Amino acid sequence: MSSSTKPVQNADYQLEKLDGELLLFHPGQTTIIACNPTASLIWQLCDGQRTTAEITTLLQTAFPEAAETIPAEIDALLRQFNRHGALDFI
């Protein structure tokens, strides 16, 4: 995935807390994605304004102890969101 790609949320998906778990779901479909707090944060940063490189830098600054693994984790998560139709890229 290009570092200049801008991930944008599919407006039909909603992030909700249910029984202590964060779930990303589409109300009209059967798609539900369980999200840990990191995935939830990445989802919230996918506003169509920030590039994947900017999101990576923000998280590496916030979590320097995980700086080496963050790029691969973001890439995998964005691809998963995209496969489920929750994200598009501009």
Backbone as a ProteinNet text record, in pm:
[ID]
protein_1_A
[PRIMARY]
MSSSTKPVQNADYQLEKLDGELLLFHPGQTTIIACNPTASLIWQLCDGQRTTAEITTLLQTAFPEAAETIPAEIDALLRQFNRHGALDFI
[TERTIARY]
84.2	0	89.4	55.9	135.2	122.3	232.1	229.7	149.4	121.8	43.7	-105.7	-143.6	-283.8	-357.3	-478	-559.9	-679.6	-678.1	-791.7	-910	-1027.8	-1150	-1256.2	-1322.7	-1425.9	-1545.2	-1604.1	-1732.4	-1834.5	-1909.5	-2001.1	-2110.3	-2131.3	-2233.7	-2188.6	-2059.8	-2008.2	-2007.3	-2034.1	-2038	-1951.3	-1885.4	-1805.5	-1886.1	-1915	-1997.1	-1930	-1955.7	-1908.6	-2025	-2002.6	-2106.2	-2045.8	-2097.4	-2046.9	-1895.8	-1844.5	-1702.5	-1614.4	-1672.1	-1595.5	-1629.7	-1531	-1552.5	-1581.3	-1692.4	-1733.9	-1756.6	-1701.9	-1725	-1824.4	-1938.9	-2040	-2117.8	-2178.4	-2265.5	-2407.1	-2494.8	-2628.6	-2712.2	-2692.2	-2773.9	-2718.2	-2599	-2536.2	-2501.5	-2445	-2405.3	-2257.6	-2195.6	-2052.8	-2026.9	-1947.9	-1906.1	-1757	-1682.9	-1538.4	-1508.5	-1454	-1413.9	-1286.9	-1284	-1169.7	-1110.1	-979.2	-912	-895.6	-848.6	-836.2	-747.9	-642.5	-555	-629.1	-702.3	-780	-884.9	-945.6	-1044.5	-981.2	-863	-792	-756.6	-706.3	-671.6	-797	-907.9	-1034.1	-1070.3	-1057.8	-1094.6	-1002.2	-879.1	-784.8	-805.7	-885.2	-910	-1021.3	-983.7	-1082.1	-1076.1	-990.2	-976.2	-885.8	-839.9	-749.9	-605.3	-589.1	-455.6	-410.9	-284.4	-227.5	-190	-163.6	-119.8	13.1	97.7	224.7	199.7	104.1	72.6	14	-72.4	-129.7	-19.1	71.5	184	269.7	302.7	385	316.3	186.9	112	120.5	99.1	101	241.8	341.5	479	522.3	473.6	504	432.9	308.4	230.3	277.6	327.3	368.1	508.9	610.8	747.1	800.7	751.3	798.9	756.4	656.6	608.7	636.1	723.1	746.5	784.9	860.3	905	791.6	696.8	589.6	466.2	455.6	335.6	307.6	404.6	372.1	306.3	358.8	301.1	162.8	144.2	13.9	-91.6	-54.8	-148.2	-184.3	-83.8	-108.9	-205.6	-180.9	-267.6	-409.4	-422.1	-554.4	-631	-564.3	-631.2	-676.6	-595.5	-634.2	-755.5	-757.5	-871.4	-998.6	-990.4	-1105.6	-1153.3	-1058.8	-1093.6	-1160.7	-1109.1	-1169.4	-1314.8	-1346.7	-1482.5	-1570.7	-1511.9	-1589.1	-1605.2	-1532.1	-1544	-1461.5	-1359.7	-1268.9	-1251.5	-1232.6	-1188.7	-1060.5	-995.2	-870.9	-882	-834.1	-835.6	-694.6
-116.5	0	123.7	219.6	340.8	427.7	490.3	576.4	703.9	734.7	855.6	826.2	699.9	660.5	719.6	767.9	822.5	730.8	658	571.5	654.5	617.2	688.6	585.7	613.5	523	517.2	399.7	384.7	434	538.3	602.4	508.9	396.4	301.6	217.4	218.8	141.2	225.6	161.4	228.9	154.5	230.1	171.1	183.7	70.5	67.8	-16.7	18.6	-62.3	-148.2	-279.4	-373.1	-475	-479.7	-572.5	-562.1	-440	-417.2	-438.7	-476.9	-496.6	-388.7	-349.2	-254	-330	-297.2	-365.7	-264.6	-294.8	-215	-294	-232.8	-309.3	-224.7	-295	-235.2	-277	-182.3	-218	-294.5	-272.5	-337.4	-468.6	-505.4	-629.3	-712.8	-825.9	-911.2	-895.8	-789.7	-769.8	-708	-777.9	-727.7	-755.1	-653.3	-666.3	-630.2	-724	-696.2	-612.3	-507.4	-415.5	-404.1	-416.7	-385.9	-233.6	-178.3	-32.5	29.5	-40.2	11.6	18.1	-87.2	-88.4	21.7	43.2	149.8	286.6	307.8	434.1	453.1	349.4	358.7	389.5	323.4	348.9	497.8	553	692.2	788.3	746.9	831.1	824.5	730.1	713.1	809.3	934	1038	1088.7	1026.9	1071.8	1193.3	1247	1362	1320.6	1221	1173.9	1061.2	1063.6	953.8	840	723.9	612.6	646.9	722.8	764.5	855.7	945.3	1034.8	956.7	861.9	778.8	699	644.4	568.9	656.1	775.7	867.4	905	932.2	965.8	853.1	730.7	617.2	584	600.2	575.5	678.2	800.3	903.6	873.4	828.9	798.5	671.1	575.2	445.6	410.6	484.3	462.6	321.9	256.2	121.2	19.7	53.9	-35.7	19.8	119.4	189.8	97.5	-8	-97.4	-179.8	-220	-307.9	-232.9	-106.4	-29.3	-24.7	1	6.3	-120.6	-236.4	-362.8	-385.6	-348.9	-366.5	-276.8	-152.7	-60.9	-112.7	-155.2	-207.2	-325.3	-419.9	-538	-499.7	-408.2	-368	-292.5	-202.3	-128.2	-223.2	-321.7	-420.7	-501.7	-536.7	-610.6	-524.7	-400.2	-310.5	-298.3	-288.1	-274.6	-400.7	-518.3	-645.2	-656.9	-602	-608.2	-493.6	-404.4	-293.2	-175.9	-178.4	-71.6	51.8	34.1	142.1	146.4	266.8	286.9	367.3	378.2	455.2	560.6	679.9	787.2	837.8
0	0	0	-81.1	-93.2	31.7	69.7	188.1	164.6	36.7	6.5	-6.5	8.2	2.6	121.6	96.2	204.1	228.3	340.4	370.6	419.7	373.6	413.2	453.2	562.7	613.7	519.9	509.4	444	546.6	511.4	605.5	656.2	589.8	633.1	752.6	783.6	895.9	1022.4	1133.7	1262.7	1362.1	1448.7	1555.9	1684.1	1747	1868.1	1974.6	2098.3	2210.1	2257.1	2262.7	2302.9	2399	2518.5	2620.4	2638.2	2638.1	2659.6	2538.6	2424.6	2301.9	2201.2	2122.5	2014.7	1886.9	1824.7	1702.7	1592.6	1477.3	1357.8	1274.7	1244.6	1173.4	1074.6	981.9	881.1	917.5	954.3	1001.1	899	771.4	670.1	619.2	665.8	622.2	743.9	721.9	833.8	866.9	822.2	843.9	980.6	1061.2	1191.8	1205	1246.2	1265.3	1410.6	1487.5	1625.1	1621.7	1700.9	1701	1840.7	1848.1	1973.5	1979.6	2090.6	2100.4	1991.8	1951.1	1845.8	1712.1	1679.2	1554.8	1555.5	1670.3	1683.6	1658.1	1714.1	1694.1	1547.1	1483	1340.7	1259.6	1290.4	1221	1230.9	1349.4	1370.3	1294.6	1270	1195.6	1044.3	998.2	854.4	810.5	791.1	761.5	617.6	536.7	398.7	384.5	496.1	495.1	522.2	607	644.1	551.2	515.4	437.7	532.6	475.5	559.9	628.2	561.9	622.4	742.7	732.3	844.4	962.1	933	1038.8	1107.6	1028.8	1083.4	1174	1128.3	1207.5	1338	1332.7	1454.3	1556.4	1510.8	1602.9	1651.8	1566.4	1609.4	1714	1701.2	1799.6	1932	1923.1	2043	2112.8	2034	2087.3	2039.8	2084.8	2033.9	2061.4	2164.6	2195.6	2089.4	2009.5	1903.9	1763.8	1754.6	1628.7	1513.1	1540.8	1433.7	1373.8	1454.8	1407.3	1358.1	1390.8	1355.8	1205.6	1118.4	974.9	921.6	958.3	910.4	969.3	1095.7	1159.5	1094.8	1065.9	1000.5	862.3	787.7	652.8	657.1	746.8	757	797.6	890.9	937.2	828.9	757.8	650.8	540.1	510.5	408.9	455.5	583.7	637.9	630.4	673.6	665	520.4	427.8	286.2	232.9	268.9	225.1	269	384.5	437.3	384.7	304.9	250.4	345.6	455.9	554.5	518.2	434.9	396.3	245.9	196.4	58.6	64.1	-47.9	-53.8	-164.1	-131.4	-231.1	-252.2
[MASK]
++++++++++++++++++++++++++++++++++++++++++++++++++++++++++++++++++++++++++++++++++++++++++

